[in-house]
């Protein structure tokens, strides 16, 4: 059931006792620097959860009911949490929830008083009637909390929670992990005149003895870090309708300080269009409502995508749409982060990289491909600046770097941009829709996303995900080129053979990517081609009908690439005798058959047979092409039809052709396209 709110101004003539203590302990001013959307992104302030404990993994949380009493005279409050859970194994002896630094008043299991003990961040509860696998049980915990540095914050204007990545435990006992989602019901009691915003639908309000209790309910799964309460007596509260792609709408509840409400109307003007765009691109908006709840500038972040009720820093409401990318980013999290939630924190890019990429997609939708390209170049430049200071893999950032804007956000976004280029628009967006639909209201990992992309494209993409997620860095090349004239075989017209030499940074990993090359000549003469950069050093040739004046690598900005012109030496020979040379195959990429050229140098050969084989990106031999011998002639051409040893066509992707034997170990990368 959706609630239609009548606009109301919840304003007090003077400060009431509910928010009379100025300044929250431990609060810090927000960073208003120019990076990103104008305020620093989320910051990992706490160690990651001790979620590997068997005490936490032995059960599945099904629902939470929170009954919270906020006097709002300080950060101290009291609460009762009732968790319904399902045992994941027979004879479960005990369970645990996260809940450090709380005063635990009592614990009940299935309505009966139970003992408990604390172990670090865990509240451990023995289960006297040990449940069997699949059996449900309830645990009720009464407690008092006074969070000082995380979880719950309060100042003289508002109070709010902020739990990502692992701070929900500081304001209510819970299984504080992203991979166990449950339904949630929140009863929040506050002094009369204070409005409380939370997840889901407002199903009831009741007043008693100068207090008011708000009941918010969500029947859709939610991760603990996305549960929130945000409250103030200075809110203007109204509901807008955001259209969806199917002709329906979603109610959007806005809780904005009255002094900022006119600015908010301007700043949020394009959010309904973004809602419709994303619901058409990815799938229907997945929740009961959407919403914005404003908090003061001591909030350490720009915005936080609490499910159905995004928390927004007051600094974003300016009345000039300057922070529109931030609002779009938080809305996009409804799909990427809330509906489909990362399986665990090493995959943070599945949340933040995806939402950052959605900023660029909305630019493309509203302003065209040029705006999209400009946004992607800006994000790439932000990453390059970050990489000059410190760099690390996108997957599993080091402690303290989970919300690194240059890497988790911007490089994560650019990875999706590059993947779109590799897969093509049709397969890319269809894979996003498939991935979203398969993991809706659940959790997903990088492997789940990779599987969806491979199924949608028919390509083996292990090479792509491995190089861009597991290694730091980017494609850095030195290149040189020259054009040589020749008489055309078809007549007196001249043709020009263009040679391009590329060398990747010898200190970094070898990246494999398609790179567009644009040659420009007299007048409007132009020729575009694509080369697959596969090895540390490579040489490419192609024929032009004009003499090129200049050459540009990746002119449209599809690759995380830095290139400079300089001297390049391709495959230095030295004084080492090489009985064989493995030449680049042609054509490459190929879709039917490719020819692999093996050249023998004569002289003393290896002591045993030399075999030509094809391997996939995970090192499995998929095709044996047979032995190659010195006496077979100076040049041997071996054809490969893109099939495995059983004659079945292999998926599109990068494969390794390897010539190996005693004293011989040569390989080339080839690209198969179906």
ZAKOL-854385 format. One record per residue (C-alpha): residue number from 0; z, y, x. Coordinates in steps of 0.05 Angstrom, whole numbers, always signed. Last residue first. Example, Ala and Ser with C-alpha at 12.3 -4.5 7.8 and 13.67 -1.06 7.14 Angstrom:
// ZAKOL-854385
1_+143_-21_+273
0_+156_-90_+246
***
This chain:
// ZAKOL-854385
673_-671_-307_+633
672_-658_-271_+698
671_-640_-306_+763
670_-619_-263_+822
669_-621_-291_+892
668_-570_-286_+949
667_-590_-311_+1017
666_-555_-360_+1063
665_-557_-386_+1134
664_-513_-438_+1168
663_-548_-477_+1223
662_-517_-510_+1285
661_-510_-577_+1249
660_-536_-566_+1179
659_-542_-512_+1127
658_-594_-470_+1092
657_-560_-437_+1032
656_-591_-404_+971
655_-535_-367_+936
654_-539_-352_+862
653_-531_-287_+823
652_-536_-289_+747
651_-575_-314_+689
650_-554_-383_+664
649_-584_-446_+694
648_-641_-484_+660
647_-627_-560_+657
646_-667_-606_+703
645_-608_-650_+721
644_-604_-621_+791
643_-600_-550_+764
642_-658_-507_+742
641_-681_-438_+765
640_-751_-463_+783
639_-741_-464_+858
638_-800_-466_+906
637_-796_-481_+980
636_-845_-446_+1026
635_-846_-472_+1098
634_-867_-430_+1157
633_-874_-450_+1230
632_-894_-522_+1213
631_-856_-582_+1186
630_-836_-604_+1256
629_-774_-561_+1253
628_-751_-597_+1190
627_-725_-575_+1122
626_-686_-623_+1078
625_-684_-621_+1001
624_-678_-569_+946
623_-609_-592_+922
622_-587_-554_+860
621_-521_-534_+828
620_-475_-534_+889
619_-409_-504_+866
618_-383_-444_+906
617_-356_-400_+850
616_-418_-356_+851
615_-467_-413_+841
614_-497_-453_+897
613_-569_-471_+914
612_-586_-519_+970
611_-633_-524_+1030
610_-614_-580_+1079
609_-620_-584_+1154
608_-619_-655_+1181
607_-584_-671_+1246
606_-579_-650_+1319
605_-604_-581_+1309
604_-669_-556_+1339
603_-692_-545_+1411
602_-754_-502_+1412
601_-792_-477_+1352
600_-775_-414_+1314
599_-776_-443_+1244
598_-788_-399_+1183
597_-761_-416_+1115
596_-791_-379_+1055
595_-760_-387_+986
594_-810_-380_+930
593_-785_-363_+861
592_-801_-395_+794
591_-792_-371_+723
590_-745_-312_+713
589_-741_-279_+781
588_-700_-224_+812
587_-725_-230_+867
586_-798_-252_+869
585_-800_-273_+924
584_-744_-301_+965
583_-717_-263_+1025
582_-730_-301_+1090
581_-684_-355_+1118
580_-696_-357_+1193
579_-691_-423_+1231
578_-682_-447_+1303
577_-643_-384_+1320
576_-633_-373_+1394
575_-579_-320_+1407
574_-601_-263_+1451
573_-590_-208_+1399
572_-628_-212_+1334
571_-603_-153_+1293
570_-614_-165_+1218
569_-633_-96_+1194
568_-616_-36_+1237
567_-606_+28_+1197
566_-605_+100_+1222
565_-583_+151_+1171
564_-590_+175_+1100
563_-527_+176_+1059
562_-505_+136_+999
561_-441_+134_+958
560_-444_+87_+899
559_-404_+68_+837
558_-469_+50_+803
557_-505_+78_+741
556_-512_+149_+766
555_-581_+166_+738
554_-613_+177_+807
553_-586_+112_+835
552_-618_+122_+904
551_-665_+181_+911
550_-726_+184_+956
549_-766_+244_+976
548_-837_+266_+994
547_-872_+202_+974
546_-946_+192_+990
545_-980_+170_+926
544_-1006_+106_+894
543_-943_+69_+914
542_-932_-2_+940
541_-865_-36_+950
540_-821_-60_+1006
539_-746_-74_+1013
538_-704_-87_+1075
537_-632_-111_+1074
536_-566_-106_+1110
535_-497_-129_+1085
534_-529_-171_+1030
533_-543_-169_+956
532_-571_-101_+936
531_-618_-116_+880
530_-674_-65_+880
529_-698_-27_+819
528_-762_+14_+815
527_-782_+83_+795
526_-845_+122_+815
525_-857_+196_+809
524_-915_+244_+819
523_-902_+309_+784
522_-934_+354_+836
521_-934_+318_+903
520_-887_+259_+910
519_-821_+233_+884
518_-794_+163_+895
517_-737_+138_+851
516_-694_+78_+868
515_-649_+43_+817
514_-594_-1_+846
513_-579_-70_+819
512_-512_-92_+847
511_-480_-139_+897
510_-423_-111_+938
509_-406_-136_+1008
508_-332_-120_+1024
507_-314_-62_+1069
506_-314_-46_+1143
505_-388_-58_+1154
504_-407_-5_+1102
503_-471_-31_+1070
502_-538_-24_+1106
501_-602_-9_+1069
500_-674_-5_+1095
499_-729_+19_+1048
498_-802_+9_+1064
497_-855_+45_+1023
496_-927_+21_+1028
495_-975_+76_+1009
494_-1042_+64_+977
493_-1106_+100_+993
492_-1166_+103_+947
491_-1230_+76_+978
490_-1234_+15_+934
489_-1196_-45_+905
488_-1164_-69_+970
487_-1132_-1_+976
486_-1135_+30_+1045
485_-1067_+36_+1077
484_-1015_+90_+1089
483_-944_+76_+1114
482_-883_+105_+1079
481_-814_+107_+1112
480_-743_+96_+1091
479_-671_+100_+1115
478_-606_+81_+1083
477_-531_+81_+1097
476_-492_+49_+1042
475_-424_+50_+1007
474_-417_+7_+944
473_-345_+16_+922
472_-274_+1_+945
471_-218_-45_+927
470_-231_-119_+913
469_-210_-163_+855
468_-237_-124_+796
467_-306_-100_+820
466_-325_-159_+865
465_-297_-214_+821
464_-320_-186_+755
463_-392_-178_+779
462_-398_-244_+817
461_-368_-283_+759
460_-421_-254_+713
459_-463_-317_+700
458_-511_-289_+649
457_-529_-311_+578
456_-516_-239_+557
455_-469_-248_+498
454_-437_-312_+523
453_-427_-283_+592
452_-398_-219_+563
451_-350_-256_+517
450_-328_-301_+575
449_-316_-240_+619
448_-272_-209_+565
447_-231_-272_+558
446_-225_-279_+633
445_-201_-207_+638
444_-145_-225_+591
443_-135_-220_+516
442_-79_-213_+466
441_-77_-218_+390
440_-87_-175_+329
439_-163_-182_+338
438_-179_-228_+397
437_-245_-259_+374
436_-268_-198_+335
435_-258_-151_+393
434_-292_-197_+443
433_-351_-206_+396
432_-358_-131_+384
431_-354_-117_+459
430_-405_-172_+472
429_-453_-142_+421
428_-445_-75_+457
427_-464_-104_+524
426_-519_-152_+500
425_-557_-96_+465
424_-545_-42_+517
423_-568_-81_+578
422_-525_-131_+617
421_-526_-100_+687
420_-528_-28_+663
419_-473_-39_+611
418_-432_-73_+666
417_-439_-11_+708
416_-410_+33_+653
415_-355_-18_+640
414_-336_-15_+713
413_-339_+61_+708
412_-283_+58_+656
411_-237_+16_+700
410_-253_+62_+758
409_-230_+121_+714
408_-168_+93_+680
407_-136_+39_+724
406_-165_+70_+788
405_-165_+146_+787
404_-110_+152_+734
403_-60_+106_+768
402_-22_+78_+709
401_+0_+13_+740
400_+10_+44_+809
399_+86_+38_+816
398_+82_-35_+834
397_+14_-54_+862
396_-46_-57_+814
395_-62_-126_+785
394_-137_-120_+773
393_-167_-53_+792
392_-161_-70_+865
391_-129_-20_+913
390_-145_+48_+941
389_-104_+104_+972
388_-116_+177_+988
387_-192_+177_+997
386_-196_+127_+940
385_-165_+177_+892
384_-219_+229_+906
383_-272_+175_+897
382_-240_+154_+830
381_-242_+225_+803
380_-315_+229_+826
379_-331_+167_+787
378_-299_+197_+725
377_-339_+260_+732
376_-404_+220_+742
375_-388_+181_+679
374_-377_+245_+639
373_-442_+274_+664
372_-480_+211_+646
371_-451_+212_+575
370_-468_+286_+567
369_-539_+273_+589
368_-546_+213_+543
367_-533_+254_+480
366_-484_+306_+454
365_-443_+275_+397
364_-453_+201_+409
363_-459_+207_+484
362_-394_+247_+487
361_-362_+195_+442
360_-384_+140_+491
359_-355_+180_+549
358_-286_+184_+516
357_-293_+110_+498
356_-296_+94_+572
355_-226_+123_+580
354_-202_+78_+523
353_-233_+17_+557
352_-206_+33_+626
351_-137_+45_+597
350_-127_-18_+556
349_-169_-72_+590
348_-153_-34_+655
347_-80_-55_+647
346_-99_-127_+662
345_-43_-136_+713
344_+4_-117_+656
343_-3_-180_+614
342_-46_-207_+558
341_-75_-139_+544
340_-74_-121_+471
339_-132_-125_+423
338_-110_-88_+360
337_-65_-40_+399
336_-94_-37_+469
335_-169_-29_+457
334_-182_-20_+382
333_-127_+29_+364
332_-131_+51_+437
331_-195_+88_+418
330_-153_+138_+379
329_-112_+154_+441
328_-175_+167_+482
327_-206_+210_+427
326_-143_+254_+425
325_-145_+260_+501
324_-219_+277_+502
323_-205_+331_+451
322_-156_+366_+498
321_-195_+432_+502
320_-205_+431_+426
319_-189_+506_+425
318_-127_+509_+379
317_-79_+492_+435
316_-44_+429_+411
315_-46_+387_+474
314_+15_+421_+505
313_+57_+396_+447
312_+52_+325_+476
311_+24_+275_+425
310_+55_+209_+403
309_+4_+165_+366
308_+29_+134_+302
307_-15_+75_+278
306_+7_+32_+338
305_+39_+77_+390
304_-20_+103_+432
303_+17_+151_+477
302_-7_+221_+492
301_-4_+273_+547
300_+54_+244_+585
299_+122_+262_+611
298_+149_+287_+545
297_+187_+350_+565
296_+131_+387_+530
295_+159_+374_+461
294_+137_+319_+413
293_+81_+317_+362
292_+70_+256_+318
291_-3_+238_+304
290_-26_+185_+255
289_-69_+126_+235
288_-60_+82_+175
287_-56_+9_+153
286_-91_-18_+215
285_-155_-49_+241
284_-209_+5_+241
283_-271_-37_+226
282_-311_-64_+284
281_-334_-41_+353
280_-391_+10_+344
279_-384_+26_+270
278_-309_+32_+272
277_-315_+73_+335
276_-363_+123_+304
275_-326_+130_+238
274_-260_+143_+274
273_-294_+191_+323
272_-323_+230_+264
271_-253_+235_+233
270_-226_+258_+301
269_-275_+317_+305
268_-230_+369_+273
267_-167_+347_+309
266_-159_+408_+354
265_-176_+457_+299
264_-125_+431_+248
263_-76_+422_+305
262_-78_+496_+321
261_-59_+513_+249
260_-1_+462_+252
259_+27_+487_+318
258_+84_+532_+291
257_+99_+479_+238
256_+111_+426_+291
255_+62_+370_+276
254_+71_+306_+238
253_+0_+285_+219
252_-12_+222_+177
251_-83_+197_+179
250_-104_+157_+118
249_-163_+111_+133
248_-228_+115_+95
247_-283_+73_+63
246_-358_+80_+70
245_-368_+21_+117
244_-369_+65_+180
243_-300_+92_+167
242_-280_+160_+141
241_-215_+194_+162
240_-172_+221_+105
239_-121_+273_+124
238_-46_+269_+109
237_+5_+325_+118
236_+73_+337_+149
235_+95_+403_+179
234_+150_+382_+225
233_+211_+423_+246
232_+266_+374_+226
231_+243_+325_+280
230_+235_+251_+290
229_+193_+200_+328
228_+206_+125_+323
227_+162_+75_+360
226_+138_+4_+367
225_+79_+0_+416
224_+118_-28_+475
223_+143_-84_+430
222_+73_-110_+416
221_+51_-106_+344
220_+25_-157_+295
219_+5_-131_+226
218_+55_-130_+169
217_+79_-60_+189
216_+137_-28_+152
215_+171_+39_+156
214_+236_+52_+118
213_+265_+122_+125
212_+339_+133_+113
211_+366_+202_+98
210_+435_+229_+114
209_+481_+280_+83
208_+524_+228_+47
207_+466_+186_+21
206_+391_+196_+15
205_+336_+144_+8
204_+264_+140_+31
203_+218_+79_+21
202_+154_+43_+39
201_+128_+87_+94
200_+69_+47_+121
199_+56_+22_+191
198_+91_+47_+253
197_+140_+105_+255
196_+151_+177_+235
195_+221_+203_+218
194_+232_+271_+183
193_+298_+307_+193
192_+324_+347_+133
191_+384_+300_+121
190_+414_+274_+185
189_+380_+210_+208
188_+377_+136_+186
187_+318_+96_+212
186_+299_+30_+179
185_+241_-2_+218
184_+204_-65_+198
183_+161_-99_+250
182_+111_-156_+254
181_+106_-195_+319
180_+67_-194_+384
179_+84_-238_+444
178_+37_-221_+502
177_+60_-150_+516
176_+131_-170_+538
175_+197_-140_+516
174_+226_-198_+476
173_+273_-151_+440
172_+340_-116_+442
171_+329_-43_+420
170_+330_+23_+457
169_+328_+4_+531
168_+289_-60_+518
167_+230_-19_+492
166_+224_+5_+564
165_+174_-45_+592
164_+106_-13_+599
163_+106_+29_+558
162_+167_+44_+516
161_+170_+117_+496
160_+217_+135_+439
159_+227_+202_+406
158_+275_+257_+389
157_+259_+328_+368
156_+275_+402_+375
155_+340_+409_+415
154_+324_+349_+460
153_+325_+273_+454
152_+294_+215_+490
151_+296_+139_+478
150_+264_+86_+523
149_+281_+109_+592
148_+328_+152_+634
147_+395_+159_+598
146_+394_+109_+542
145_+459_+110_+502
144_+459_+46_+462
143_+504_+12_+411
142_+494_-59_+388
141_+491_-108_+331
140_+446_-169_+346
139_+418_-216_+294
138_+380_-279_+316
137_+339_-318_+265
136_+310_-388_+270
135_+243_-421_+259
134_+223_-493_+275
133_+155_-504_+306
132_+182_-544_+365
131_+252_-568_+348
130_+312_-522_+342
129_+377_-535_+379
128_+434_-526_+330
127_+481_-493_+381
126_+428_-444_+404
125_+458_-408_+465
124_+444_-333_+468
123_+426_-298_+533
122_+420_-222_+534
121_+373_-209_+591
120_+364_-148_+636
119_+408_-179_+690
118_+440_-240_+659
117_+484_-220_+600
116_+524_-269_+559
115_+525_-289_+486
114_+569_-325_+435
113_+547_-338_+363
112_+571_-317_+294
111_+533_-352_+239
110_+476_-323_+197
109_+421_-364_+229
108_+445_-342_+298
107_+492_-283_+298
106_+510_-235_+355
105_+563_-182_+358
104_+581_-114_+388
103_+532_-112_+447
102_+543_-47_+485
101_+476_-36_+517
100_+457_-27_+591
99_+402_-79_+590
98_+370_-110_+528
97_+315_-161_+539
96_+320_-222_+495
95_+342_-292_+511
94_+340_-362_+483
93_+382_-425_+487
92_+381_-501_+483
91_+311_-511_+453
90_+312_-584_+431
89_+237_-590_+421
88_+191_-536_+446
87_+159_-471_+424
86_+215_-451_+378
85_+195_-399_+327
84_+230_-332_+320
83_+257_-284_+269
82_+291_-225_+302
81_+343_-182_+268
80_+361_-119_+305
79_+422_-77_+286
78_+431_-7_+312
77_+476_+47_+339
76_+459_+114_+370
75_+477_+154_+432
74_+424_+202_+458
73_+466_+261_+436
72_+483_+296_+371
71_+423_+261_+339
70_+467_+220_+291
69_+413_+166_+297
68_+429_+102_+258
67_+379_+45_+268
66_+364_-17_+226
65_+308_-54_+263
64_+276_-115_+231
63_+234_-154_+281
62_+184_-209_+265
61_+151_-272_+293
60_+177_-277_+365
59_+153_-341_+398
58_+202_-384_+435
57_+215_-417_+502
56_+182_-363_+543
55_+242_-316_+545
54_+295_-366_+567
53_+242_-399_+611
52_+242_-334_+652
51_+173_-309_+670
50_+184_-245_+630
49_+228_-210_+682
48_+193_-147_+659
47_+159_-100_+707
46_+201_-52_+746
45_+209_+17_+716
44_+177_+85_+721
43_+105_+67_+711
42_+73_+133_+693
41_+29_+148_+634
40_-25_+199_+648
39_-10_+268_+675
38_-28_+326_+631
37_-93_+365_+629
36_-141_+313_+601
35_-156_+281_+668
34_-133_+322_+726
33_-123_+397_+717
32_-48_+401_+727
31_+1_+411_+671
30_+53_+362_+696
29_+105_+355_+641
28_+174_+383_+653
27_+229_+332_+665
26_+281_+301_+620
25_+339_+264_+652
24_+389_+285_+601
23_+355_+317_+542
22_+356_+393_+537
21_+392_+436_+487
20_+447_+404_+444
19_+438_+429_+373
18_+388_+380_+346
17_+426_+346_+289
16_+477_+402_+289
15_+428_+449_+257
14_+387_+502_+292
13_+370_+559_+245
12_+326_+572_+185
11_+306_+499_+182
10_+235_+477_+172
9_+207_+414_+141
8_+143_+443_+113
7_+110_+398_+62
6_+40_+374_+49
5_+41_+318_-4
4_+35_+251_+32
3_-9_+196_+4
2_+24_+129_+19
1_-20_+68_+29
0_+0_+0_+0
***
